[in-house]
Amino acid sequence: MQPTPGRVPFARRLAVPGGRDGRRMLVVAVVDKIGTGLWGGAATLYFLYVTHLSVAQIGVLMGVSGVLGFAGPPLAGRLADRLPLMRILVATQLVRGAALVALLTTHEYALLVLYSALGALPDRASSVLTKLFAARIAGPRRVRYQAVQRTAVNVGWAVGGLGAAVVLSVGTVAAYQALLLANAASYAVMAVLTLRCAEPAAPGRVVAGAGPAVTRATAVSPWRDRRYLGFTATEVWLFLDDSVLQVGFPLWIVHATSAPVGLAPLVLVLNSVLVIGLQVPLSRFAASREAARRLLLPIGAAFLTGGAALAASATGGPWFATTAVLLAAVAFSLAEILHALSSWELSVALAPAEAQGAYLGVHGLAQSAQRSLGPLVVGAAVSAGPLAWPVLGATLVVTCLAQHRLVRPPGSSRGTAAPVAPVASKKPETPEPGGTGSPGDAAGPLPQPRPDSAQATGWHLRRPGARTPWRGPRAKR
């Protein structure tokens, strides 16, 4: 049975882009998030109960790690344009594991801060490297690959979180150390699997001795690209959905609504279910740059709906508040899913091929900035009261509209006509036999010379008014 023209066969829709190496790296992503899920919920408790740090010391440790992590994305992007991507990935995985194991060797505060910060640098870099791998291995199907990966990652998070909950119920020092070692072991497994993958073809890596290609690649810098920098700046605000879901909903449910406190973890469960169920099916709506740009309009509508629902949740009884909170959770989750698709495609499509790594490294700063700025913004919204949420939603709509205009293709603005070729004011001359006419000849395409005879005959395109080189006496007809 032949597939219908214009329709993707069902078997291909189920296939993971990137072949065997693409599937292998999906396993790597799942292992990564299982290990992170095991350690993520226990890290703060480890510093509190095992190394006996104060709450203030833990805050400083996390803050210093976050600041150093800012350098990870641009550094990884620059290296990926110059070195094999898979080797860099293996190096980041091993450094992350080594930094974790180093935490077991000391209780001194300065060393704990140092090891945590050294682990944060490759941790932030890995997100850019993963996106680069998807762009290189899946090509035009990169958005679908990223969607499949994000779905798998959410499954890994859930498995790791459940495992951590079981181990933490013991509550001993050995239990915390076991979770740390399990996460470190996951990085070793990831490195082994990554080494089995072939190096994906890079569209424009800088290679020593490559001649003119080196000059061209080094001349392209994302820091001089005002449109890409503006796009990255708007991304910082659009990534706020993460802080709203992780920080805003629990605080708002407890402090401002009559909904049951147990609704807070259910919001995160609902978010994970929606991501797992919708991320891959909706990826077809961001298969191109223009399609990804169109998604910015429903993203803004979802943000505004979520903000209005959160404001309404503070005005009714338990049932009304619960319904409003769940509606807001669905709206923000949908905005998160659609923005992930749009962001993936636009961040790659706007980057020149010869500097793709450097550009994606700059784009990775948006998420890093949001992790620092987001909790402060969301905390201020919770403190300000119900009206803050519609205002926040409105600012997100304005940001979507600004980005929609910013990433439009060149020459697509309303009222700008495409350049038209000039029309000759007089009838072009008929070309002589064996010669050439002017570039404006309407009789058809100009005859093309043979490469081996072009220089010998002096054949060239004559500019209007230019002399035709003498070719010797013409043969009589």
Contacts in CASP RR format, 6 or more apart in sequence:
PFRMAT RR
TARGET T0000
AUTHOR 0000-0000-0000
METHOD contacts of the structure
MODEL  1
MQPTPGRVPFARRLAVPGGRDGRRMLVVAVVDKIGTGLWGGAATLYFLYV
THLSVAQIGVLMGVSGVLGFAGPPLAGRLADRLPLMRILVATQLVRGAAL
VALLTTHEYALLVLYSALGALPDRASSVLTKLFAARIAGPRRVRYQAVQR
TAVNVGWAVGGLGAAVVLSVGTVAAYQALLLANAASYAVMAVLTLRCAEP
AAPGRVVAGAGPAVTRATAVSPWRDRRYLGFTATEVWLFLDDSVLQVGFP
LWIVHATSAPVGLAPLVLVLNSVLVIGLQVPLSRFAASREAARRLLLPIG
AAFLTGGAALAASATGGPWFATTAVLLAAVAFSLAEILHALSSWELSVAL
APAEAQGAYLGVHGLAQSAQRSLGPLVVGAAVSAGPLAWPVLGATLVVTC
LAQHRLVRPPGSSRGTAAPVAPVASKKPETPEPGGTGSPGDAAGPLPQPR
PDSAQATGWHLRRPGARTPWRGPRAKR
3 9 0 8 1.000
16 22 0 8 1.000
16 23 0 8 1.000
16 26 0 8 1.000
16 145 0 8 1.000
16 148 0 8 1.000
17 137 0 8 1.000
17 138 0 8 1.000
17 139 0 8 1.000
17 141 0 8 1.000
17 142 0 8 1.000
17 144 0 8 1.000
17 145 0 8 1.000
17 148 0 8 1.000
18 137 0 8 1.000
18 138 0 8 1.000
18 141 0 8 1.000
18 145 0 8 1.000
19 137 0 8 1.000
21 137 0 8 1.000
21 197 0 8 1.000
21 198 0 8 1.000
21 200 0 8 1.000
22 137 0 8 1.000
22 138 0 8 1.000
22 145 0 8 1.000
22 197 0 8 1.000
24 193 0 8 1.000
24 194 0 8 1.000
24 196 0 8 1.000
24 197 0 8 1.000
25 130 0 8 1.000
25 133 0 8 1.000
25 137 0 8 1.000
25 149 0 8 1.000
25 193 0 8 1.000
25 194 0 8 1.000
25 197 0 8 1.000
26 148 0 8 1.000
26 149 0 8 1.000
26 152 0 8 1.000
27 193 0 8 1.000
28 190 0 8 1.000
28 193 0 8 1.000
28 194 0 8 1.000
29 130 0 8 1.000
29 149 0 8 1.000
29 152 0 8 1.000
29 153 0 8 1.000
30 152 0 8 1.000
30 153 0 8 1.000
30 155 0 8 1.000
30 156 0 8 1.000
31 186 0 8 1.000
31 189 0 8 1.000
31 190 0 8 1.000
31 193 0 8 1.000
32 126 0 8 1.000
32 153 0 8 1.000
32 186 0 8 1.000
32 187 0 8 1.000
32 190 0 8 1.000
33 153 0 8 1.000
33 154 0 8 1.000
33 155 0 8 1.000
33 156 0 8 1.000
33 157 0 8 1.000
33 160 0 8 1.000
34 156 0 8 1.000
34 157 0 8 1.000
34 159 0 8 1.000
34 160 0 8 1.000
34 186 0 8 1.000
35 160 0 8 1.000
35 182 0 8 1.000
35 183 0 8 1.000
35 186 0 8 1.000
36 157 0 8 1.000
36 160 0 8 1.000
36 183 0 8 1.000
36 186 0 8 1.000
37 156 0 8 1.000
37 157 0 8 1.000
37 160 0 8 1.000
37 161 0 8 1.000
37 164 0 8 1.000
37 183 0 8 1.000
38 160 0 8 1.000
38 161 0 8 1.000
38 163 0 8 1.000
38 164 0 8 1.000
38 167 0 8 1.000
38 179 0 8 1.000
38 182 0 8 1.000
38 183 0 8 1.000
38 186 0 8 1.000
39 100 0 8 1.000
39 164 0 8 1.000
39 179 0 8 1.000
39 180 0 8 1.000
39 182 0 8 1.000
39 183 0 8 1.000
40 164 0 8 1.000
40 183 0 8 1.000
41 161 0 8 1.000
41 164 0 8 1.000
41 168 0 8 1.000
42 164 0 8 1.000
42 167 0 8 1.000
42 168 0 8 1.000
42 176 0 8 1.000
42 179 0 8 1.000
42 180 0 8 1.000
44 58 0 8 1.000
45 168 0 8 1.000
45 176 0 8 1.000
46 103 0 8 1.000
46 176 0 8 1.000
46 179 0 8 1.000
46 180 0 8 1.000
47 53 0 8 1.000
47 57 0 8 1.000
47 58 0 8 1.000
47 61 0 8 1.000
47 112 0 8 1.000
48 55 0 8 1.000
48 58 0 8 1.000
49 171 0 8 1.000
49 173 0 8 1.000
49 176 0 8 1.000
50 173 0 8 1.000
50 176 0 8 1.000
50 177 0 8 1.000
51 103 0 8 1.000
51 107 0 8 1.000
51 112 0 8 1.000
52 107 0 8 1.000
53 61 0 8 1.000
53 109 0 8 1.000
53 112 0 8 1.000
57 109 0 8 1.000
60 113 0 8 1.000
61 109 0 8 1.000
61 112 0 8 1.000
61 113 0 8 1.000
61 116 0 8 1.000
62 116 0 8 1.000
64 113 0 8 1.000
64 116 0 8 1.000
64 117 0 8 1.000
65 113 0 8 1.000
65 116 0 8 1.000
65 117 0 8 1.000
65 119 0 8 1.000
65 120 0 8 1.000
66 117 0 8 1.000
66 120 0 8 1.000
66 124 0 8 1.000
66 368 0 8 1.000
66 371 0 8 1.000
66 372 0 8 1.000
68 117 0 8 1.000
68 118 0 8 1.000
68 120 0 8 1.000
68 121 0 8 1.000
69 117 0 8 1.000
69 120 0 8 1.000
69 121 0 8 1.000
69 123 0 8 1.000
69 124 0 8 1.000
69 368 0 8 1.000
70 124 0 8 1.000
70 365 0 8 1.000
70 368 0 8 1.000
70 369 0 8 1.000
71 121 0 8 1.000
72 121 0 8 1.000
72 122 0 8 1.000
72 124 0 8 1.000
72 125 0 8 1.000
72 128 0 8 1.000
72 368 0 8 1.000
73 124 0 8 1.000
73 125 0 8 1.000
73 127 0 8 1.000
73 128 0 8 1.000
73 360 0 8 1.000
73 361 0 8 1.000
73 362 0 8 1.000
73 363 0 8 1.000
73 364 0 8 1.000
73 365 0 8 1.000
73 367 0 8 1.000
73 368 0 8 1.000
74 358 0 8 1.000
74 361 0 8 1.000
74 362 0 8 1.000
74 364 0 8 1.000
74 365 0 8 1.000
75 121 0 8 1.000
75 125 0 8 1.000
76 88 0 8 1.000
76 92 0 8 1.000
76 125 0 8 1.000
76 126 0 8 1.000
76 128 0 8 1.000
76 129 0 8 1.000
76 357 0 8 1.000
76 361 0 8 1.000
77 125 0 8 1.000
77 128 0 8 1.000
77 129 0 8 1.000
77 132 0 8 1.000
77 357 0 8 1.000
77 358 0 8 1.000
77 360 0 8 1.000
77 361 0 8 1.000
78 357 0 8 1.000
78 358 0 8 1.000
78 361 0 8 1.000
79 88 0 8 1.000
80 88 0 8 1.000
80 128 0 8 1.000
80 129 0 8 1.000
80 132 0 8 1.000
80 202 0 8 1.000
80 205 0 8 1.000
80 357 0 8 1.000
81 202 0 8 1.000
81 204 0 8 1.000
81 205 0 8 1.000
81 206 0 8 1.000
81 217 0 8 1.000
81 354 0 8 1.000
81 355 0 8 1.000
81 356 0 8 1.000
81 357 0 8 1.000
81 358 0 8 1.000
82 205 0 8 1.000
82 206 0 8 1.000
82 207 0 8 1.000
84 199 0 8 1.000
85 129 0 8 1.000
85 132 0 8 1.000
85 133 0 8 1.000
85 136 0 8 1.000
85 199 0 8 1.000
85 200 0 8 1.000
85 202 0 8 1.000
86 194 0 8 1.000
86 195 0 8 1.000
86 197 0 8 1.000
86 198 0 8 1.000
86 199 0 8 1.000
86 200 0 8 1.000
88 129 0 8 1.000
89 126 0 8 1.000
89 129 0 8 1.000
89 130 0 8 1.000
89 133 0 8 1.000
89 194 0 8 1.000
90 191 0 8 1.000
90 194 0 8 1.000
90 195 0 8 1.000
91 122 0 8 1.000
92 122 0 8 1.000
92 123 0 8 1.000
92 125 0 8 1.000
92 126 0 8 1.000
92 129 0 8 1.000
93 122 0 8 1.000
93 126 0 8 1.000
93 187 0 8 1.000
93 188 0 8 1.000
93 190 0 8 1.000
93 191 0 8 1.000
93 194 0 8 1.000
94 187 0 8 1.000
94 188 0 8 1.000
94 191 0 8 1.000
95 118 0 8 1.000
95 119 0 8 1.000
95 121 0 8 1.000
95 122 0 8 1.000
96 119 0 8 1.000
96 122 0 8 1.000
96 123 0 8 1.000
96 126 0 8 1.000
96 187 0 8 1.000
97 119 0 8 1.000
97 183 0 8 1.000
97 184 0 8 1.000
97 187 0 8 1.000
97 188 0 8 1.000
98 184 0 8 1.000
99 115 0 8 1.000
99 116 0 8 1.000
99 118 0 8 1.000
99 119 0 8 1.000
99 122 0 8 1.000
100 119 0 8 1.000
100 180 0 8 1.000
100 183 0 8 1.000
100 184 0 8 1.000
100 187 0 8 1.000
101 180 0 8 1.000
101 181 0 8 1.000
101 184 0 8 1.000
102 111 0 8 1.000
102 115 0 8 1.000
102 118 0 8 1.000
103 112 0 8 1.000
103 115 0 8 1.000
103 116 0 8 1.000
103 180 0 8 1.000
104 177 0 8 1.000
104 180 0 8 1.000
104 181 0 8 1.000
106 112 0 8 1.000
106 115 0 8 1.000
124 364 0 8 1.000
124 368 0 8 1.000
127 364 0 8 1.000
127 367 0 8 1.000
128 357 0 8 1.000
128 360 0 8 1.000
128 361 0 8 1.000
128 363 0 8 1.000
128 364 0 8 1.000
130 149 0 8 1.000
131 146 0 8 1.000
131 344 0 8 1.000
131 347 0 8 1.000
131 348 0 8 1.000
131 360 0 8 1.000
132 356 0 8 1.000
132 357 0 8 1.000
132 360 0 8 1.000
133 200 0 8 1.000
134 142 0 8 1.000
134 145 0 8 1.000
134 146 0 8 1.000
134 149 0 8 1.000
134 344 0 8 1.000
135 142 0 8 1.000
135 348 0 8 1.000
135 356 0 8 1.000
135 360 0 8 1.000
136 200 0 8 1.000
136 201 0 8 1.000
136 202 0 8 1.000
136 203 0 8 1.000
137 145 0 8 1.000
137 200 0 8 1.000
138 144 0 8 1.000
138 145 0 8 1.000
140 287 0 8 1.000
142 344 0 8 1.000
142 345 0 8 1.000
142 348 0 8 1.000
143 283 0 8 1.000
143 286 0 8 1.000
143 287 0 8 1.000
143 292 0 8 1.000
143 341 0 8 1.000
143 344 0 8 1.000
143 345 0 8 1.000
144 280 0 8 1.000
144 283 0 8 1.000
144 284 0 8 1.000
144 287 0 8 1.000
146 283 0 8 1.000
146 340 0 8 1.000
146 341 0 8 1.000
146 344 0 8 1.000
147 279 0 8 1.000
147 280 0 8 1.000
147 282 0 8 1.000
147 283 0 8 1.000
147 340 0 8 1.000
147 341 0 8 1.000
148 280 0 8 1.000
150 275 0 8 1.000
150 279 0 8 1.000
150 340 0 8 1.000
151 275 0 8 1.000
151 276 0 8 1.000
151 277 0 8 1.000
151 279 0 8 1.000
151 280 0 8 1.000
154 272 0 8 1.000
154 275 0 8 1.000
154 276 0 8 1.000
155 276 0 8 1.000
157 272 0 8 1.000
158 272 0 8 1.000
164 179 0 8 1.000
167 175 0 8 1.000
167 178 0 8 1.000
167 179 0 8 1.000
168 175 0 8 1.000
168 179 0 8 1.000
202 356 0 8 1.000
203 353 0 8 1.000
203 354 0 8 1.000
203 356 0 8 1.000
204 213 0 8 1.000
204 217 0 8 1.000
204 353 0 8 1.000
204 354 0 8 1.000
204 356 0 8 1.000
205 217 0 8 1.000
206 213 0 8 1.000
206 214 0 8 1.000
206 217 0 8 1.000
206 218 0 8 1.000
206 354 0 8 1.000
207 213 0 8 1.000
207 214 0 8 1.000
208 214 0 8 1.000
213 354 0 8 1.000
216 354 0 8 1.000
217 354 0 8 1.000
217 355 0 8 1.000
220 352 0 8 1.000
220 354 0 8 1.000
220 355 0 8 1.000
220 358 0 8 1.000
221 355 0 8 1.000
221 358 0 8 1.000
222 228 0 8 1.000
222 229 0 8 1.000
222 351 0 8 1.000
222 355 0 8 1.000
222 358 0 8 1.000
222 359 0 8 1.000
222 361 0 8 1.000
222 362 0 8 1.000
223 229 0 8 1.000
223 362 0 8 1.000
225 359 0 8 1.000
227 350 0 8 1.000
227 406 0 8 1.000
227 407 0 8 1.000
228 350 0 8 1.000
228 351 0 8 1.000
228 359 0 8 1.000
228 362 0 8 1.000
228 363 0 8 1.000
229 362 0 8 1.000
230 406 0 8 1.000
231 346 0 8 1.000
231 347 0 8 1.000
231 350 0 8 1.000
231 363 0 8 1.000
231 403 0 8 1.000
231 406 0 8 1.000
231 407 0 8 1.000
232 362 0 8 1.000
232 363 0 8 1.000
232 364 0 8 1.000
232 365 0 8 1.000
232 366 0 8 1.000
233 366 0 8 1.000
234 399 0 8 1.000
234 402 0 8 1.000
234 403 0 8 1.000
234 406 0 8 1.000
235 343 0 8 1.000
235 347 0 8 1.000
235 363 0 8 1.000
235 366 0 8 1.000
235 367 0 8 1.000
235 403 0 8 1.000
236 366 0 8 1.000
236 369 0 8 1.000
236 370 0 8 1.000
236 373 0 8 1.000
237 395 0 8 1.000
237 396 0 8 1.000
237 399 0 8 1.000
238 299 0 8 1.000
238 339 0 8 1.000
238 343 0 8 1.000
238 396 0 8 1.000
238 399 0 8 1.000
238 400 0 8 1.000
238 403 0 8 1.000
239 339 0 8 1.000
239 366 0 8 1.000
239 367 0 8 1.000
239 370 0 8 1.000
240 370 0 8 1.000
240 374 0 8 1.000
240 377 0 8 1.000
240 378 0 8 1.000
240 392 0 8 1.000
240 396 0 8 1.000
241 303 0 8 1.000
241 332 0 8 1.000
241 335 0 8 1.000
241 336 0 8 1.000
241 339 0 8 1.000
242 336 0 8 1.000
242 370 0 8 1.000
242 371 0 8 1.000
242 374 0 8 1.000
243 370 0 8 1.000
243 371 0 8 1.000
243 374 0 8 1.000
243 375 0 8 1.000
243 377 0 8 1.000
243 378 0 8 1.000
244 332 0 8 1.000
244 378 0 8 1.000
245 267 0 8 1.000
245 268 0 8 1.000
245 271 0 8 1.000
245 329 0 8 1.000
245 332 0 8 1.000
245 333 0 8 1.000
245 336 0 8 1.000
246 268 0 8 1.000
247 374 0 8 1.000
247 375 0 8 1.000
247 378 0 8 1.000
247 379 0 8 1.000
248 378 0 8 1.000
248 379 0 8 1.000
248 381 0 8 1.000
248 382 0 8 1.000
249 264 0 8 1.000
249 267 0 8 1.000
249 268 0 8 1.000
249 325 0 8 1.000
249 328 0 8 1.000
249 329 0 8 1.000
250 264 0 8 1.000
250 267 0 8 1.000
251 378 0 8 1.000
251 379 0 8 1.000
251 382 0 8 1.000
252 310 0 8 1.000
252 313 0 8 1.000
252 314 0 8 1.000
252 325 0 8 1.000
252 382 0 8 1.000
253 259 0 8 1.000
253 261 0 8 1.000
253 262 0 8 1.000
253 263 0 8 1.000
253 264 0 8 1.000
253 267 0 8 1.000
253 325 0 8 1.000
254 261 0 8 1.000
254 264 0 8 1.000
255 382 0 8 1.000
256 313 0 8 1.000
256 314 0 8 1.000
256 382 0 8 1.000
256 385 0 8 1.000
256 386 0 8 1.000
257 313 0 8 1.000
257 314 0 8 1.000
257 321 0 8 1.000
257 324 0 8 1.000
257 325 0 8 1.000
258 316 0 8 1.000
258 317 0 8 1.000
258 318 0 8 1.000
258 321 0 8 1.000
259 313 0 8 1.000
259 318 0 8 1.000
259 321 0 8 1.000
259 322 0 8 1.000
259 325 0 8 1.000
260 318 0 8 1.000
260 322 0 8 1.000
263 322 0 8 1.000
263 325 0 8 1.000
263 326 0 8 1.000
267 325 0 8 1.000
267 326 0 8 1.000
267 329 0 8 1.000
270 326 0 8 1.000
270 329 0 8 1.000
270 330 0 8 1.000
270 333 0 8 1.000
271 329 0 8 1.000
271 332 0 8 1.000
271 333 0 8 1.000
271 336 0 8 1.000
274 330 0 8 1.000
274 333 0 8 1.000
274 334 0 8 1.000
274 337 0 8 1.000
275 333 0 8 1.000
275 336 0 8 1.000
275 337 0 8 1.000
278 334 0 8 1.000
278 337 0 8 1.000
279 337 0 8 1.000
279 340 0 8 1.000
279 341 0 8 1.000
282 337 0 8 1.000
282 338 0 8 1.000
282 341 0 8 1.000
283 341 0 8 1.000
285 291 0 8 1.000
285 294 0 8 1.000
285 295 0 8 1.000
285 338 0 8 1.000
285 341 0 8 1.000
286 292 0 8 1.000
286 295 0 8 1.000
286 338 0 8 1.000
286 341 0 8 1.000
286 342 0 8 1.000
286 344 0 8 1.000
286 345 0 8 1.000
287 345 0 8 1.000
288 345 0 8 1.000
288 349 0 8 1.000
289 345 0 8 1.000
289 346 0 8 1.000
289 349 0 8 1.000
289 350 0 8 1.000
289 407 0 8 1.000
289 409 0 8 1.000
290 409 0 8 1.000
291 345 0 8 1.000
292 341 0 8 1.000
292 342 0 8 1.000
292 344 0 8 1.000
292 345 0 8 1.000
292 346 0 8 1.000
292 349 0 8 1.000
293 342 0 8 1.000
293 346 0 8 1.000
293 404 0 8 1.000
293 407 0 8 1.000
293 408 0 8 1.000
295 338 0 8 1.000
295 339 0 8 1.000
295 341 0 8 1.000
295 342 0 8 1.000
296 342 0 8 1.000
296 400 0 8 1.000
296 401 0 8 1.000
296 403 0 8 1.000
296 404 0 8 1.000
297 400 0 8 1.000
297 404 0 8 1.000
298 338 0 8 1.000
299 335 0 8 1.000
299 338 0 8 1.000
299 339 0 8 1.000
299 342 0 8 1.000
299 400 0 8 1.000
300 335 0 8 1.000
300 393 0 8 1.000
300 396 0 8 1.000
300 397 0 8 1.000
300 400 0 8 1.000
301 397 0 8 1.000
302 331 0 8 1.000
302 332 0 8 1.000
302 334 0 8 1.000
302 335 0 8 1.000
302 338 0 8 1.000
303 331 0 8 1.000
303 332 0 8 1.000
303 335 0 8 1.000
303 393 0 8 1.000
303 396 0 8 1.000
303 397 0 8 1.000
303 400 0 8 1.000
304 390 0 8 1.000
304 393 0 8 1.000
304 394 0 8 1.000
304 396 0 8 1.000
304 397 0 8 1.000
305 327 0 8 1.000
305 328 0 8 1.000
305 331 0 8 1.000
306 327 0 8 1.000
306 328 0 8 1.000
306 331 0 8 1.000
306 332 0 8 1.000
306 335 0 8 1.000
306 389 0 8 1.000
306 393 0 8 1.000
307 328 0 8 1.000
307 331 0 8 1.000
307 389 0 8 1.000
307 390 0 8 1.000
307 392 0 8 1.000
307 393 0 8 1.000
308 389 0 8 1.000
308 390 0 8 1.000
309 324 0 8 1.000
309 325 0 8 1.000
309 327 0 8 1.000
309 328 0 8 1.000
309 331 0 8 1.000
310 324 0 8 1.000
310 325 0 8 1.000
310 328 0 8 1.000
310 386 0 8 1.000
310 389 0 8 1.000
311 386 0 8 1.000
311 387 0 8 1.000
311 388 0 8 1.000
311 389 0 8 1.000
311 390 0 8 1.000
312 320 0 8 1.000
312 324 0 8 1.000
312 386 0 8 1.000
313 320 0 8 1.000
313 321 0 8 1.000
313 324 0 8 1.000
313 325 0 8 1.000
313 328 0 8 1.000
314 321 0 8 1.000
314 385 0 8 1.000
314 386 0 8 1.000
315 386 0 8 1.000
316 324 0 8 1.000
335 396 0 8 1.000
343 363 0 8 1.000
346 407 0 8 1.000
347 359 0 8 1.000
347 360 0 8 1.000
347 363 0 8 1.000
348 356 0 8 1.000
348 360 0 8 1.000
350 359 0 8 1.000
350 407 0 8 1.000
351 357 0 8 1.000
351 359 0 8 1.000
351 360 0 8 1.000
351 363 0 8 1.000
352 359 0 8 1.000
377 392 0 8 1.000
380 388 0 8 1.000
381 388 0 8 1.000
381 389 0 8 1.000
381 392 0 8 1.000
382 388 0 8 1.000
411 418 0 8 1.000
424 438 0 8 1.000
424 440 0 8 1.000
424 442 0 8 1.000
428 437 0 8 1.000
428 438 0 8 1.000
428 440 0 8 1.000
428 441 0 8 1.000
428 442 0 8 1.000
428 443 0 8 1.000
429 437 0 8 1.000
429 438 0 8 1.000
430 443 0 8 1.000
431 437 0 8 1.000
431 441 0 8 1.000
431 443 0 8 1.000
435 459 0 8 1.000
435 468 0 8 1.000
435 471 0 8 1.000
436 446 0 8 1.000
436 447 0 8 1.000
436 459 0 8 1.000
436 460 0 8 1.000
436 461 0 8 1.000
436 462 0 8 1.000
436 468 0 8 1.000
437 446 0 8 1.000
437 462 0 8 1.000
438 462 0 8 1.000
438 463 0 8 1.000
438 464 0 8 1.000
439 446 0 8 1.000
439 461 0 8 1.000
439 463 0 8 1.000
439 464 0 8 1.000
446 461 0 8 1.000
449 457 0 8 1.000
449 459 0 8 1.000
453 459 0 8 1.000
454 460 0 8 1.000
457 471 0 8 1.000
458 469 0 8 1.000
458 471 0 8 1.000
460 469 0 8 1.000
462 468 0 8 1.000
END
